[in-house]
Amino acid sequence: MKFDIIGDVHGCKQELIELINKLGYQKQNGHYYHPDDRQLIFAGDITDRGPQSIQTIGLVYQLVYHDKIAIYIPGNHCDKLYRYFLGNNVQIRHGLETTVEEFLALSEKNKTHVKEQFMSLYENAPLYFKFEPLKLIVAHAGIPEKAIGRKDKKVKSFVLYGDVTGQTHEDGRPVRRDWAADYQGEYWIVYGHTPVLEPRFLNKTVNIDLGCVFGHRLAAFRFPEKQIETVDSTLPFQAEKFTNFD
């Protein structure tokens, strides 16, 4: 099995389609396939902030359930949207407001359809994807070696939100520890969550969130080839949104 792992899409459907095409996926009779039987993996956060979150949900749902060539795992934005659809009292900010605005503009019939699609994706998704034959793990914000195999509340928080300290930066972003710097495991861990200008390879981990929604690029990590493919964003560049680990 060979995989194409896609970083945080955040409603950038146009760039997602461009990247899928660049990776060699083809469309026939309305369905995507890859001539070499490759499979897509979405590393979470398919919605929020970008211009087409609702249509992105529909596309990912199609790829997972109809075309059967994709695996979806959730990110923190996915978790928050799911809780919104459950009717929980969540704060509609930090990007969720863009998805909610799109959602509320739909007809009641389409609202029901979109909600059912997303909740099905979320409820049937693994917390993180583990493929033992290739020693591969895809986890939205990463996972420490000691947590591999666990799915308890503490691990869920780490996988979705990262290794947060409880402190915040001046712009409100949470301060996170650099868990990848201490990772010494045998699995390759592919993650996103924290936008970086270039793919960050460190200790068999790679961060592939290249901040498409912040005007940079949408990336895919091809595995086991360990190759990066990207497409440029169509959105304005926001330099302040990126983390520099140097």
C-alpha positions as CSV (number, residue, x, y, z in Angstrom):
1,M,0.0,0.0,0.0
2,K,1.2,3.5,-0.8
3,F,-0.2,6.7,0.7
4,D,-0.6,10.4,-0.1
5,I,-1.0,12.2,3.2
6,I,-2.5,15.7,2.9
7,G,-2.0,18.4,5.4
8,D,-4.5,20.9,6.8
9,V,-7.0,21.8,4.0
10,H,-9.1,24.3,6.0
11,G,-11.7,24.7,3.3
12,C,-9.3,25.3,0.4
13,K,-11.2,23.0,-2.0
14,Q,-9.7,24.5,-5.1
15,E,-6.1,23.8,-4.0
16,L,-7.1,20.3,-2.8
17,I,-8.5,19.4,-6.2
18,E,-5.3,20.8,-7.8
19,L,-3.1,18.7,-5.5
20,I,-5.1,15.5,-6.0
21,N,-4.7,15.9,-9.7
22,K,-1.0,16.6,-9.4
23,L,-0.6,13.4,-7.3
24,G,-2.0,11.5,-10.3
25,Y,-5.5,10.8,-9.2
26,Q,-8.0,10.7,-12.0
27,K,-11.7,11.1,-12.3
28,Q,-13.9,8.8,-14.3
29,N,-17.7,8.8,-14.3
30,G,-17.7,11.2,-11.4
31,H,-15.4,9.1,-9.2
32,Y,-11.7,9.5,-8.4
33,Y,-9.2,6.7,-8.6
34,H,-5.5,6.3,-8.8
35,P,-4.0,4.1,-11.6
36,D,-1.4,2.8,-9.1
37,D,-4.0,2.1,-6.4
38,R,-2.6,4.8,-4.0
39,Q,-4.7,6.0,-1.1
40,L,-5.2,9.5,0.3
41,I,-5.1,10.2,4.0
42,F,-6.4,13.5,5.4
43,A,-4.5,14.6,8.4
44,G,-7.4,16.6,10.0
45,D,-8.8,20.1,9.9
46,I,-10.5,19.9,6.5
47,T,-12.8,22.9,7.4
48,D,-12.7,26.4,8.9
49,R,-11.0,29.7,7.8
50,G,-11.0,28.9,4.1
51,P,-13.6,29.8,1.4
52,Q,-15.2,26.4,0.7
53,S,-15.5,24.4,3.9
54,I,-18.9,22.9,3.1
55,Q,-17.9,21.8,-0.4
56,T,-14.6,20.4,1.1
57,I,-16.7,18.2,3.5
58,G,-18.6,16.9,0.5
59,L,-15.5,16.1,-1.5
60,V,-13.8,14.3,1.4
61,Y,-16.9,12.4,2.1
62,Q,-17.1,11.3,-1.5
63,L,-13.4,10.2,-1.5
64,V,-13.8,8.2,1.7
65,Y,-17.3,6.6,1.2
66,H,-18.1,6.6,-2.5
67,D,-14.7,6.4,-4.2
68,K,-13.2,4.5,-1.3
69,I,-9.7,5.8,-1.9
70,A,-9.2,8.0,1.2
71,I,-8.9,7.8,5.0
72,Y,-10.0,10.7,7.2
73,I,-8.7,11.5,10.7
74,P,-10.0,14.5,12.7
75,G,-8.2,17.6,13.8
76,N,-9.1,20.1,16.5
77,H,-11.3,22.2,14.1
78,C,-13.1,19.0,13.1
79,D,-13.7,18.2,16.8
80,K,-15.2,21.7,17.4
81,L,-17.4,21.5,14.3
82,Y,-18.7,18.1,15.4
83,R,-19.6,19.5,18.8
84,Y,-21.3,22.4,17.1
85,F,-23.4,20.0,15.1
86,L,-24.3,18.1,18.3
87,G,-25.8,21.3,19.6
88,N,-23.1,21.9,22.2
89,N,-22.3,25.4,23.4
90,V,-19.1,26.1,21.5
91,Q,-17.5,29.4,20.8
92,I,-17.9,30.3,17.1
93,R,-14.6,31.8,16.5
94,H,-11.0,30.9,15.5
95,G,-12.2,30.0,12.1
96,L,-15.4,28.1,12.9
97,E,-17.4,31.2,12.1
98,T,-16.6,30.9,8.4
99,T,-17.9,27.3,8.3
100,V,-21.0,28.2,10.3
101,E,-21.7,31.1,8.0
102,E,-21.6,28.8,5.0
103,F,-23.7,26.2,6.8
104,L,-26.4,28.7,7.8
105,A,-26.8,29.9,4.2
106,L,-27.8,26.4,3.1
107,S,-31.4,25.2,2.6
108,E,-32.7,23.1,5.5
109,K,-32.4,20.0,3.2
110,N,-28.8,20.7,2.4
111,K,-28.0,21.5,6.1
112,T,-29.2,18.1,7.1
113,H,-27.2,16.5,4.3
114,V,-24.0,18.3,5.1
115,K,-24.4,17.6,8.8
116,E,-25.0,13.9,8.2
117,Q,-21.9,13.7,6.0
118,F,-19.6,15.4,8.4
119,M,-20.9,13.5,11.5
120,S,-20.5,10.2,9.7
121,L,-16.9,11.1,8.8
122,Y,-16.1,12.2,12.3
123,E,-17.8,9.3,14.1
124,N,-16.2,6.6,12.0
125,A,-12.7,8.1,12.0
126,P,-9.8,6.7,14.0
127,L,-8.3,9.2,16.4
128,Y,-5.0,8.6,14.5
129,F,-4.1,6.3,11.7
130,K,-1.6,3.5,12.3
131,F,-0.4,1.3,9.5
132,E,1.9,-1.4,11.0
133,P,3.4,-2.9,7.8
134,L,5.1,0.5,6.9
135,K,5.5,1.7,10.5
136,L,3.4,4.8,9.7
137,I,1.3,6.9,11.9
138,V,-0.8,10.0,10.9
139,A,-1.9,12.1,13.8
140,H,-3.2,15.6,13.4
141,A,-1.0,17.4,15.9
142,G,1.4,14.5,16.4
143,I,1.7,11.8,19.1
144,P,4.5,11.0,21.6
145,E,6.1,7.6,21.5
146,K,4.7,6.5,24.9
147,A,1.1,7.2,23.7
148,I,1.2,5.1,20.6
149,G,-1.6,2.5,20.9
150,R,-3.6,4.5,23.4
151,K,-6.7,6.5,22.8
152,D,-7.6,7.8,26.2
153,K,-8.7,11.4,26.9
154,K,-5.2,12.7,27.5
155,V,-3.9,11.2,24.2
156,K,-7.0,12.6,22.4
157,S,-6.1,16.1,23.7
158,F,-2.5,15.7,22.5
159,V,-3.4,14.3,19.1
160,L,-6.0,17.1,18.4
161,Y,-4.4,20.1,20.0
162,G,-0.7,19.3,20.5
163,D,1.5,19.4,23.5
164,V,0.1,22.6,25.0
165,T,1.5,24.3,28.1
166,G,-1.6,26.2,29.1
167,Q,0.1,29.5,28.2
168,T,-0.7,31.7,25.2
169,H,1.3,33.9,22.8
170,E,0.5,37.6,22.5
171,D,-1.8,36.9,19.5
172,G,-3.8,34.3,21.5
173,R,-2.3,31.1,20.0
174,P,-1.5,28.5,22.6
175,V,2.2,27.9,23.5
176,R,3.1,24.3,22.5
177,R,6.1,22.2,23.4
178,D,8.2,20.8,20.6
179,W,7.4,17.2,21.1
180,A,9.0,16.1,17.8
181,A,12.4,17.2,19.1
182,D,12.2,14.4,21.8
183,Y,10.7,11.7,19.6
184,Q,12.9,8.6,19.2
185,G,10.4,6.0,18.0
186,E,10.5,3.6,15.1
187,Y,7.3,4.8,13.4
188,W,7.2,7.6,10.9
189,I,4.8,10.2,12.3
190,V,3.1,12.6,9.8
191,Y,1.2,15.5,11.3
192,G,0.1,19.1,10.7
193,H,-1.7,21.5,13.0
194,T,1.1,24.1,13.3
195,P,1.7,26.0,10.1
196,V,5.3,26.0,8.9
197,L,6.8,27.5,5.7
198,E,8.7,24.3,4.8
199,P,8.0,20.6,5.7
200,R,9.7,20.0,9.0
201,F,11.6,16.7,9.1
202,L,12.9,15.7,12.5
203,N,13.5,12.3,14.2
204,K,11.2,10.4,11.8
205,T,8.5,13.0,12.1
206,V,7.3,15.5,9.4
207,N,5.0,18.4,9.8
208,I,3.2,19.0,6.5
209,D,0.9,21.9,7.4
210,L,2.2,24.5,5.0
211,G,-0.5,27.0,5.8
212,C,-2.5,26.9,2.6
213,V,-5.3,28.9,4.2
214,F,-2.7,31.5,5.2
215,G,-1.6,32.0,1.6
216,H,1.3,29.6,1.3
217,R,0.9,26.0,0.1
218,L,-1.1,22.8,0.4
219,A,1.2,19.8,0.8
220,A,1.1,16.0,0.5
221,F,3.7,13.6,1.9
222,R,4.0,10.5,-0.3
223,F,4.8,7.4,1.7
224,P,6.8,5.2,1.7
225,E,8.7,7.3,-1.0
226,K,9.0,10.2,1.6
227,Q,8.4,12.8,-1.1
228,I,6.7,16.1,-0.8
229,E,4.3,17.5,-3.4
230,T,2.7,21.0,-3.1
231,V,0.5,23.4,-4.8
232,D,0.4,27.2,-4.2
233,S,-2.4,28.8,-2.3
234,T,-4.7,31.3,-4.0
235,L,-5.2,33.3,-0.7
236,P,-3.3,36.3,0.6
237,F,-0.1,35.4,2.5
238,Q,-0.1,36.0,6.3
239,A,3.5,35.7,7.5
240,E,2.6,36.1,11.2
241,K,0.6,32.8,11.1
242,F,3.7,30.6,10.7
243,T,5.9,29.0,13.4
244,N,9.7,29.1,13.2
245,F,11.3,26.4,15.3
246,D,14.9,27.6,14.7
